[in-house]
Amino acid sequence: MSAYDYEMIEGNFKFEIDVYYDSRRPDLDNSLKSTLDCLQKCNAIKNDNRCLEIIARKHLDKLNPRIEFDIIPL
């Protein structure tokens, strides 16, 4: 079974991401490139150069650091 079993987004898209860190130290922008690269590698998106808009938010959650995101086709 694949870890990602939704249809690949091949066209333009908007990317919304909430990054929950265990401290305030990390930079938010470092998570953007890494996450988009992973989404491309797992075939969720065809190419991250199709991202036309990014909304990114940084949060603090010491007990449950994570990344939550939405990919919205345009």
FINUMI-470313 format. One record per residue: x, y, z of N, C-alpha, C in turn; residue number from 1. Coordinates in steps of 0.2 Angstrom, whole numbers. Atoms other than C-alpha are relative to their C-alpha. Layout:
N
<rec <X Y Z> <X Y Z> <X Y Z> NUM>
...
This chain:
74
<rec <4 -6 0> <0 0 0> <4 6 0> 1>
<rec <-4 -6 0> <6 17 -4> <-1 5 5> 2>
<rec <1 -5 -6> <8 31 9> <-4 6 -3> 3>
<rec <4 -5 3> <0 43 -3> <-5 -3 -6> 4>
<rec <4 3 5> <-15 36 -13> <-6 5 -2> 5>
<rec <5 -5 3> <-24 52 -20> <3 1 -7> 6>
<rec <-2 -2 7> <-23 59 -37> <5 5 0> 7>
<rec <-6 -5 1> <-7 68 -42> <-3 7 -2> 8>
<rec <2 -7 3> <-10 87 -44> <6 2 -5> 9>
<rec <-5 -2 5> <-2 91 -60> <0 7 -2> 10>
<rec <0 -7 2> <-7 109 -63> <2 5 6> 11>
<rec <-1 -5 -5> <-6 125 -53> <-3 -1 7> 12>
<rec <4 1 -7> <-10 124 -34> <3 6 5> 13>
<rec <-1 -4 -6> <-10 134 -18> <2 -4 5> 14>
<rec <-2 5 -6> <-1 127 -3> <-1 4 6> 15>
<rec <1 -3 -7> <-6 131 15> <3 -5 5> 16>
<rec <-4 4 -4> <5 124 28> <0 3 7> 17>
<rec <-1 -2 -7> <5 125 47> <5 -5 3> 18>
<rec <-5 4 -2> <21 119 55> <0 1 8> 19>
<rec <0 0 -8> <21 115 74> <7 -3 2> 20>
<rec <-6 2 -2> <38 115 81> <0 -1 8> 21>
<rec <-1 2 -7> <44 109 98> <4 6 4> 22>
<rec <-3 -6 -3> <53 126 101> <-1 6 -6> 23>
<rec <1 -5 5> <53 143 93> <7 1 -4> 24>
<rec <-6 -1 4> <71 141 86> <0 -1 -7> 25>
<rec <0 2 7> <68 133 69> <-3 6 -4> 26>
<rec <3 -4 5> <65 144 54> <-5 -3 -4> 27>
<rec <6 3 4> <48 142 45> <2 -1 -7> 28>
<rec <-1 1 7> <55 144 28> <4 -6 -2> 29>
<rec <-3 6 1> <66 129 30> <-5 -6 -1> 30>
<rec <5 5 1> <51 118 31> <-4 0 -6> 31>
<rec <4 -1 7> <43 125 15> <3 -4 -5> 32>
<rec <-4 4 5> <56 118 3> <0 -7 1> 33>
<rec <0 7 -2> <58 102 12> <-7 -4 -1> 34>
<rec <7 3 1> <39 98 12> <-2 0 -7> 35>
<rec <2 0 7> <36 103 -6> <4 -5 -4> 36>
<rec <-4 5 3> <51 92 -11> <-3 -7 1> 37>
<rec <2 7 -1> <44 77 -2> <-7 -1 -3> 38>
<rec <6 1 3> <27 80 -9> <1 -2 -8> 39>
<rec <-1 1 6> <34 80 -26> <3 -7 -1> 40>
<rec <-4 7 1> <45 64 -23> <-6 -6 1> 41>
<rec <5 6 -2> <29 54 -16> <-6 1 -5> 42>
<rec <5 -1 5> <19 60 -32> <-6 3 2> 43>
<rec <6 -4 -2> <7 71 -23> <-1 6 -5> 44>
<rec <0 -5 4> <12 85 -34> <4 -2 -6> 45>
<rec <-4 1 6> <19 84 -52> <7 4 1> 46>
<rec <-6 -4 -1> <31 98 -49> <-1 6 5> 47>
<rec <2 -5 -5> <33 111 -35> <1 7 -3> 48>
<rec <0 -7 4> <36 125 -48> <-7 2 -2> 49>
<rec <7 -2 2> <17 124 -51> <-3 3 6> 50>
<rec <2 -4 -6> <15 132 -33> <-1 7 -2> 51>
<rec <0 -7 1> <8 149 -36> <-1 4 6> 52>
<rec <2 -4 -6> <3 154 -18> <2 -4 6> 53>
<rec <-2 4 -6> <10 149 -1> <-3 4 6> 54>
<rec <2 -3 -7> <2 153 16> <3 -5 5> 55>
<rec <-4 4 -5> <13 147 30> <-1 3 7> 56>
<rec <0 -2 -6> <11 148 48> <4 -4 5> 57>
<rec <-4 3 -5> <22 144 63> <-3 -1 6> 58>
<rec <3 1 -7> <16 137 79> <5 -4 5> 59>
<rec <-4 3 -5> <23 130 95> <-4 -6 3> 60>
<rec <3 5 -3> <18 113 101> <5 -5 3> 61>
<rec <-5 4 -2> <31 105 112> <-1 -7 1> 62>
<rec <2 7 -1> <22 89 115> <-2 -4 -7> 63>
<rec <2 4 6> <17 85 97> <2 4 -6> 64>
<rec <-3 -4 6> <28 94 83> <-3 -4 -6> 65>
<rec <2 3 6> <21 91 66> <-1 5 -5> 66>
<rec <2 -5 6> <16 98 49> <-7 -2 -2> 67>
<rec <6 1 3> <-1 100 43> <-1 4 -6> 68>
<rec <0 -4 6> <-5 106 25> <-6 -2 -4> 69>
<rec <5 1 5> <-18 108 11> <3 2 -6> 70>
<rec <-2 -1 7> <-14 107 -7> <-7 2 -4> 71>
<rec <6 -2 4> <-28 117 -17> <1 1 -7> 72>
<rec <-1 -1 8> <-28 115 -36> <-4 7 -2> 73>
<rec <3 -6 3> <-31 131 -45> <-2 0 -7> 74>
